Amino acid sequence: MYVYTEDDDKIFAAQMAAKDEYDKGYAQGKKDAQQPKWISVKERLPDGECIAFGHGEMLVGYVYEDEGGHITCESEGVLLLNVTHWMQPELPEEDS
């Protein structure tokens, strides 16, 4: 026969606290995975068309470093200067 002690309460409380922290971390990880990921132009420049952000504006186009060393996005003659971040566009799945 097992005798329940006060130490069992402490162990159970610690296990439940650890489970709560795990559950919170898991939920946050799932949420973060669903969020679009903005990439800093300081980290790297995109290969191909992307969504660019700078000065509170966004533009879908091609990002490059211009002759003056500024990161610029261009799309059909429209320029977005001083781009700071970019992300890959998420394309919708095609219906069959």
C-alpha angles and dihedrals in degrees: 000000000000120000114214112225139188089255088063089060091052092048092048092048091050091049092050092048090051091049091051091052091048091050092050092049092047092050092048091048091052091049093048091049090057094050119093112254116233112203122206116237085225087065096048144315122251126257103231135339118356144153108270128199130200136142092005093303134105131208132179108225146086120315122211141154109256127216091271092055094254120136108238136180120210130191124168093332095315115119130203108195128206096020111194103179141016140183137193113260113247108230119211117246114256118246114239 
